[in-house]
Amino acid sequence: MGESFLTQIQGCVFRVPEETLGDEDVALEQASFIIECLSLYRLLMLRNEDKIGVQEAQHREDTYKEWLLPLRSAVETWIAGNEDDAVSI
């Protein structure tokens, strides 16, 4: 059951569609969902037992490439575009 659970949720939870990342306004509408997904991922990574495989090297690498890196790049782009508005993190 563990791997099938991860397989079922990772495509929906641990991915952000390109159209969302490409549009700051759409991403802001989805911000609470993105934050909740990041919180869930952090919780799963901090667990002592990894019964669903989220801590496996291949899953971590895939998640970084397909979710965390694009999300980070989009946020950096938004910040760079809003430098005139004195936005900082």
C-alpha positions in Angstrom: 0.0 0.0 0.0 2.8 2.4 0.8 4.3 2.8 -2.6 0.9 3.0 -4.3 -0.2 5.8 -1.9 2.9 7.8 -2.8 2.5 7.1 -6.5 -1.2 8.2 -6.3 -0.5 11.5 -4.5 2.8 12.7 -5.9 1.5 13.7 -9.3 -1.2 15.8 -7.7 0.4 17.1 -4.5 4.2 17.3 -5.3 3.9 19.1 -8.6 2.9 22.6 -9.6 1.6 23.0 -13.2 3.7 25.2 -15.4 0.8 27.5 -16.1 0.6 28.2 -12.4 4.3 28.9 -12.1 4.2 31.0 -15.2 1.6 33.4 -13.9 2.2 35.1 -10.5 -1.5 36.0 -10.1 -2.6 32.3 -10.6 0.1 31.2 -8.2 -1.1 33.6 -5.6 -4.5 32.1 -5.9 -3.0 28.7 -5.4 -0.7 29.8 -2.6 -2.4 28.1 0.3 -2.4 24.8 -1.7 1.3 25.1 -2.4 2.1 25.9 1.2 0.1 22.9 2.4 1.9 20.7 -0.1 5.3 22.0 1.2 4.2 21.4 4.7 3.1 17.8 4.0 6.4 17.1 2.2 8.4 18.5 5.1 6.4 16.4 7.6 7.0 13.3 5.5 10.7 14.0 5.2 11.1 14.5 9.0 9.4 11.2 9.9 11.7 8.6 11.5 10.1 5.8 9.5 9.6 6.0 5.8 6.9 3.5 5.0 5.8 5.2 1.8 9.1 5.8 0.2 9.2 9.6 0.2 12.8 9.6 1.6 14.2 7.3 -1.1 17.0 8.9 -3.1 15.2 8.6 -6.4 12.0 10.2 -5.1 13.9 13.0 -3.5 15.7 13.7 -6.7 12.5 13.6 -8.8 10.7 15.8 -6.3 13.5 18.3 -6.4 13.7 18.5 -10.2 10.0 18.4 -10.9 8.6 20.4 -8.0 11.0 22.3 -5.7 13.4 23.6 -8.4 10.7 25.0 -10.7 8.9 26.5 -7.7 12.1 28.2 -6.5 12.9 29.5 -10.0 9.4 31.0 -10.3 9.6 32.7 -6.9 13.0 34.2 -7.8 11.5 35.4 -11.1 8.5 37.0 -9.3 10.8 38.7 -6.7 13.1 40.0 -9.5 10.1 41.4 -11.3 8.8 43.1 -8.2 12.0 44.7 -7.0 10.5 48.1 -7.7 7.8 47.3 -5.1 10.4 46.6 -2.4 9.4 42.9 -2.1 11.8 40.9 0.0 11.9 37.4 1.6 
